[in-house]
């Protein structure tokens, strides 16, 4: 019995679809640079717009969630570091102003 081209099409579509899945990263998400994280996020978001099975979509969604969590964590740290630097500068500025007042009055 000969298999028709129509019967082979779904199998070809599935194997071709798996080739379209972005490869797993060589490093953990925490080891990626900011640019690498951004590119990985774009690749995963683009892949999720393709017609994959629910299992593949769940895998891609999990990888995207990890990238988003890392980006959020880095953003929180950056904001905390910026706030700490601003507070240190404000304290230093106030100290310099107080010193200037003492020197002018002394």
N, C-alpha and C positions, 0 to 999 in steps of 0.2 A: 504494500500500500504506500502510495506516494503522499508526502506531506505537501500541502499547497503553500504558496507564498503568503496567503492570507492567514494561515494557521501559524506561520513562523513570525509574523509581524509583531504580535504582542511580546514574544520572547526577545526579539531584537529591540523593541522599544524599552523594555525593562533594563536590559543590559546597557543600552546606550544611555538610559536615564541615570544609571548608577555612575557612569563615567562623568556625568555632569555634577555630581556631588563634590563640593570642595574637599580636597584632601585634608586629613587631620593634621594639625600643626605638629612640627618637630619639637617645639618647646611648650612648656606650660603657659597658660594665658598670662600669669604674673611675670613671666620673663620677657614678654614682648614689649617692644618700644611703643610709644603712643601712636606713631604712624602705622606700625604693623597691626595694632589693635583696630585702628580705623579701617584699614584695608580688609581685615578679617571680618569686621562687622558688615561692611558693604558686600563682601562675597557671600556671607551667610544670608543676609537679607535678600539678595538677588536669588540665591538658591531656593529660598522659601517661597518665592513667587512662581517657581516651576512646579509642574504636576508630579510630585513624588508620592509614594505610598505613605500611609500614616506613620509607619515605623521610621522611615527615613526622615520624615518631617519632624518627628519627636526628637530624633538624634540631632538634627540641625538646630531645632529650637533650644535644646539643652546647651549646645555649643554657643549659640547666640546669647543665651541667658548668662553664661559664664563670662563672655566678652563684655556684655553690658554691665554686669556686676563689677568687673575689674575697672571699667571706665568710670563708673559711679564712685567707686572707692578712691580712685586716683583724684577725681574731681573734689571729693570731700577733703582729702588730705591737702590738696592744693589750696582750697579755700581756708582751711585751718592754718596752714603755713602762712598764707597771705595775711590773715587776721593777726596772727602772732607777730609777724614782722611789722605790721602797722602799729600794733600796741607797743612794741619795743621802740620804734621810731618816735612815737608820741611821748613815751616816758623819757627818752633821751633828749628830745626837744624841750620838754618841761624842765628837765634837770639843767640844761644849758641856759634856759631863760632864768631860772632861779639863781644860777651861778652869776649870770650877768647882772642881775639885780643886786646881789650881795657885793660884787666887785664895784659897782657904781656907787653904792651907798657906803662902802667901807673905806 
